Each structure stands twice: as structure tokens, then as C-alpha cells.
Amino acid sequence: SSLPAGRDVSIVQLSNQPPSDLPTTWQWTSTGPLVGPKNDGRGIAGIKDPTIILINGTHHVFASTAQSAGYNLVYFTFADWADAPNATFYYLDQAPLGTGYRAAPQVFWFAPHKLWYLVYQNGNAAYSTNPDINNPKGWTAPKVFYPDGMPKIIEQNIGEGYWVDMWVICDSASCHLFSSDDNGQLYRSETSLEQFPNGMSQPVIAMQDNRNDLFEAACVYSLPDGKYLLLVEAIGTDGHRWFRSWTADSIRGPWQGLANTEQNPWARSNNVQFDGDVWTKSISHGEIIRDGTVDEKLLIDPCNIRFMYQGMDPSAGGEYNALPWRLGFIAHNNPAC
């Protein structure tokens, strides 16, 4: 049930509809750091915020490039994970997507338009499109979901936070846009499937908690039984990043806790076993690898959950934009399967 990577992508359902009984306790194994900056004169300090899909045996990854001067995006592909460290980088500031602040990408195939969408932050909630994911030069100049700028409800609640980490997921009737404010609020807007990407409503607060407990990097996926899985990154009491999880019957919620405490996390240093050295104490901004089912419904297989994430040497410090983030992935063995 794999898909062609260009214009002829169609909606594919999982061939063996697995049970989406998700465990309430999670255990993971992790790779070491697989992808980091190149010594290519760009001066990149960290590779962050991966979004990843697998089509016909090829992994397609988009990520943020971080350095003191700011952020942009990079694209690379590989077949086997052993090839990931040597994957060629294509910097998307060379595409019409352009230079300037772009970060935290999400990629998906929007079947009604027969286009790939790349959603990211540029001070607003932005997107570019491309008919062929294999052509990194094809990403269009940014357009925004909120033409009037930051919505009022975010202005009123953001405090000293930042408006970050836009995420789109659709059902059969509507498309929903999530974002965070680094201050304890998760927001959600929606528009009809027919209007997308236009017509986003004013956001509502989808979830609210203490700043560190509901920080950023939210992602939402659909499950084969019609339920939804929400992941949100938190800052732990030890200062390191980790992920909480919830489920719901609708993208609109309400969200019920699944594994969402430091003692029983979705993914945190205390439930991840490393292959080799413990190279990171943070399991930070990432994405579940979508295999074949790459359209706007973001369907995942509960029996094969692998999560590409950013980690960092625990002894590293300094300016936030210059921190040495690297990419690896964790794999989960679901006992329900």
C-alpha cells in the first residue's frame, strides 16, 4: 500500500486494519544521532523539527535549520536509515519558498488539490505547495492562513511566549489548524475541506495547562478506528523535553489523557532505551513516520509507531538558536498488536 511520490498520489488505507488499542504505558528504543548539520559553509548549528513520510521505500524529510542568524528549512531523502547521515541537503531558501524566517515544517498530500502542502511558521501560519515532492525547487512562495496576522485570542494569551508549531489535519468534512503559544495554550482553527487552505476560523483554545506542561510541538493523527491521537511537547522538572499524549473521538476533542505524566510519559528519557550511549536527555519536537498513508487525514498504524525526533548532548548550552540539535528516531513495540 505504498504511493507514487509525484502527481498521481491517491488515498490509501492500511491494508491490514490493525487494532488502534493504544497502550497506557509506553516503552521505546532509540537510535543514536543520525542527522546533523553539514560542514558546507552554511554555519548551521542544529537540525530540528523534522516532518517525515515514507513512500515507495524512500524517506522524505523536511526540517528546520537553526543558527544564531535565524531559521530556514532543509529537505533530504534516504532509503535505509544507515544512509541518513550521508543524505544530501537541499536548502529550501533556494526554492521560491525563499529566504527569511521559516521553521517547524509539516508535510502532507492534500488529495482534493493533488498537491503537496508544506505548513510552517514564518511569524504567521504559512504554507507552500508543490505537485511533486521529489522536486525541492517546486515549493511556492509563502502564503498565510491568517491574512490579518496573529489572531486576537493568541495575542491575549501569549504573554512572553511565541506563536509556533502549526499543524494541519483534516477529516472527511473539515481541515483543522493547531498551533501553540509557548505559554500553556494549544489553539485550533478550522475550515471546510472545500475551502482549504482559505477560510480558517478564529482559533479556540483546544487545551490549556501550565506553560511547561503544554509547551509546543503539537501533532495530531487519525487512527484506524476513527479516534485521534494528540501529542504535545512539555518541559520536564529536570529541564529536558518530553512528550505527553491524549486521545479523542473527534479532532475537536474533548481530549482524554493517555500517557501524559512524567512518571508515565508518552516519550521521555525514563521510558527510552538507547542503542549505545545516552546521547540526549530530551525527546523533543518530531513526528510519527507516516508510511504510505500520507494524505491530509494523517492516518497512522498503531502497530508500527516510529517517531523521528530532535535530541541534543545534555552537556550543551548557550544561545537557544545555536544549540546543537540532531535527529534520531525511537521505535515502539505495541503489546496490543
N, C-alpha and C positions, 0 to 999 in steps of 0.2 A: 504493500500500500504506500509506495513512495510516489513522489511527484516530480514532473519536469520542473526545471528551475526558471523557465522563461515565461513566455506569454500564455502557454496552454495549461497553466496550473488549474486544477479543479478541486472541489471539496472532496476530501477523502475521509471516511470514517475508519476507526480502528477495526482491523479485520477480526480479531477475537475480542469481543466486548468484555473486558475484564471487570471484576467487581471493583467498585470505587470505594470499598470499605477502607478508609484510611486509618492507620494505627493511631492510637492516642499517645504512644511513646515511640520516638524515632531514634535510630542509630545509623550512623553514616561511616563510610570510609572515604578518605581524601587522597588525591594525588599531591605531589609537590607542586611548586610553582611551575607553570607550563609556558606562559606567555608574558613577556615584559617588554620594555622599550628597546628599540634597536639603537645601535651605535651608528647612526646615519646622519648626524649633524643637526637633527631636529631639536635636540635638547629636551626630549620628553622625559619626565621624571616618573610617571606612573601610567599604567594602562588599567582602566577602570570600567565599571558599569556595563558588563557585557550583555548583549542580547544575542541569542543563538538559535539557529534552526538546522536541521539535518535533512537534506534532500538527495536522494539517489546516491547515498554514500559519501556526500560532501557536506562538511560542517561550514556554515556561513556565519561569521561573527562580525558584529559591529560593536565598537567600544569607544569610550572617551579617552582622549589623550590629555594628560594633565601636566602642567608645568607652571612655574611662577608667572609666566606671561599670560596664562589662561588655558581655556579648553577648546578642543575641537573633536572631530570624530575620525576613526580609522576603521577600515574594513579588511578582513583577511579570511582565507579559506584553508581548509586542510581536510584530508580524508581520515587518516588514523591519528589518534591522539599523540602518538610518537612523533608525528610530523608537525604538531602545533608549534613547538619552539622555533621552527625554521620557516614558518609561514611568511610569505611576502606581505608587507603592509602596503595598502593603498590609502593615502590620507585624503579624506573627503573634502578638505579645503581646496583640492584640485578640481572638484566637480562643481557644477552650478550651485550646489548646496552652499558653497562659499566659505570665506574666512570669517573670523569673529567667533563669538561665544556660542558654541553648540555642545551639548553634553547629554549624557544619560539616555542613549537611544533605545528604542523598541522597534522591532521589525515584524511585519506580518503581511500576508497576501490578502487583499480585500477583493473577494471573489466578484461582487457586483460590478466593480470597475475594471477587473482584470489588471490590477496594478499592485505593485508592492508599495507599502507605506512605511516610512521611517519616521517615527514620532520621537521628539527630543525637546529639550529645553533651550531656549535662546533669550531668556528674560521673559518669555511668554511660553505658551504651549504650542510648539511648532511641528510642522510635518513637511516632508518632501516625498515625491513619488517617483517610481521607476517601473517600466514594463518588464525589465529583465534584471534580476538580482545579480547575474553574472557580469553586468556592466557597471562598475562603480562610477564611471563618468556620467551615468544617466540620471543621477539624483538631482531633482529640480531645486530651484531656489526656494528658500523657506516661505511657507505661508503659516498663518497662526489660527488657532481655534477660537481665540478671544480677540476679535479686532479692536475692541475698546480697551484692551490692556488688562491688568490684573483685576479680577472680579472683586466687588466691594466686600463680600464676606471674607475673602482671603486677606484683604487689606486690614479688616477689622480684627483679625485673629492672629496674624503672623508675628506680631511683636518684633523681636530681634532675630527671627528665623529667616529662611529663604524659601521661595516658591520653587519647588523642584520635582523631578521624577514623575513625568507624565506617562500614563499607561492607558491604552485603549483596549477594550474587549467588547464584542457585540454578541447579541443573541439573535433570534430569528426576526425580531422587530426593531431593536434599538441598538445604538452604539453608546458606550459609556466611557467617559474620560476621568480617570483618577489622578490626583496629584496630592502632594504633601507640602507642609509649610515649616518643617523642622521645629515646630512648636507645639506638637501634640494633636494636630488635626489632620485627618485624611478626608479629602474632598472628592465629590463625584458630580459630574455633569452628564447630561445625555442628550441625544438627538435621535431622530428616526434613521433606520437603515437607509431609507431612500434619500434623506437629506445629507448624510455623512459625506464629507467632513464638515459641512456647514450646519448652522442652527444649534450649536451647543447651548444648553440651558445655563442659567446661572447656577453655580455649584451649590450643593448642600453638604453639610458635614456628615460624612458616612460613618465616621468613628472618631472618638475623642479620648485622650488619655494624657498622662504626664508626658512632658516633652521627650524625655529619654526613652520612655516606654513605647512611643508611637512616633518614631523619628522620620523615616523616609524610605525610599526604595520599595514602595508597594507594588505588588504584581498580583493579578487575578487570573485564574484559569478555570475552564469548564472541565467537568468530569463526565464519564460515560453515562452515569445515571441521572444527569441533569443538574447535579449540585455544582457548587463553585468553591474553589479554594483560594483564600486570600493570604498572602504573606506580607509582613511589614518588618523592616529592619528597626532594631532597637539598639540603644547604647546600654551596655550592662553596668552593673555596680562596680565591675573591675575596669571600666572604661573601654572595653572591647565590644565590637559589634556582633550582633546575633540576630536570628530571625524568629518571630512569633507567627502563629498560624491560626486561622479561623475557617469555618465552612458556613455556607448558606444555601438556601433553596433558590435564591434569586440574586442577580447581580446587585439589586437594590438593597440587599440584606433582608432582615437583620442577621448579623454575623455572630455565630456561636463559637466560643473558644475551642480549639483542638489541642494544640501543644503550644502554649503561649506564656510559660513562666521560665525563669532562669533555671529552676530545678527540673522542669520538664519542657525544654525548648523544642522548636521545630529543627533548628540547626544552630549549634553553639559549640564552643571548644570542648564542653563537657560531654557531648554526645557524638563527637567526630574522632575517629581513629585514623591517624596519618600513616601513609606508606613512607616510612623513613622519618626524617626529622620533623618535629612540630614547627613548621615554618611560619605559622601565623596563629595568633590567638583570636583574630577577628574572622568571622564568616560574614562578609559584607556584600553589598549590592551585587545582585546577579540574576540569573533566570534559569528556570527549568528548561532543559533541552527539549524542544518540540521536534518530534521525529515524524516527518511525513505530513502530519496534520498541522499545517502552517497557516490556515486561514484565520479570519477575524474572530472566530469563536474560541481560539486558543485552547483546543482540546488536548488534554494530556492523558497519558497512560499511567494509572496508579500503580501498576506492577513494574514500571520501569522509570523511576524518578531519579534523574541525574541533574545536578544543579551546578552550573558554572558560576563562579563567584570571584570576588576580589579579596585577596589577603595581603598581609604585609609583615615583614620582620618585626616582631614585638619590641625590639630594641630601637627601632627607627623613631625619629622625631623631627621637629622643625615645622616649617611653614606648611599649612594644610595642602595647598595646591602642589607642593613639591614632594609630598610623601611617596615612597617607592612602592606603590601598589602593583601587584602581579595577579595573574589569573590562573586559577586551577579549577578542579571540579570535585564535588562529592557525589557518591552513589549510595542509594538506599536499597535495602533488601526488605520488601514489604512482606511480613509473615502472613498477611491475609491472602496472599497470592500463592 
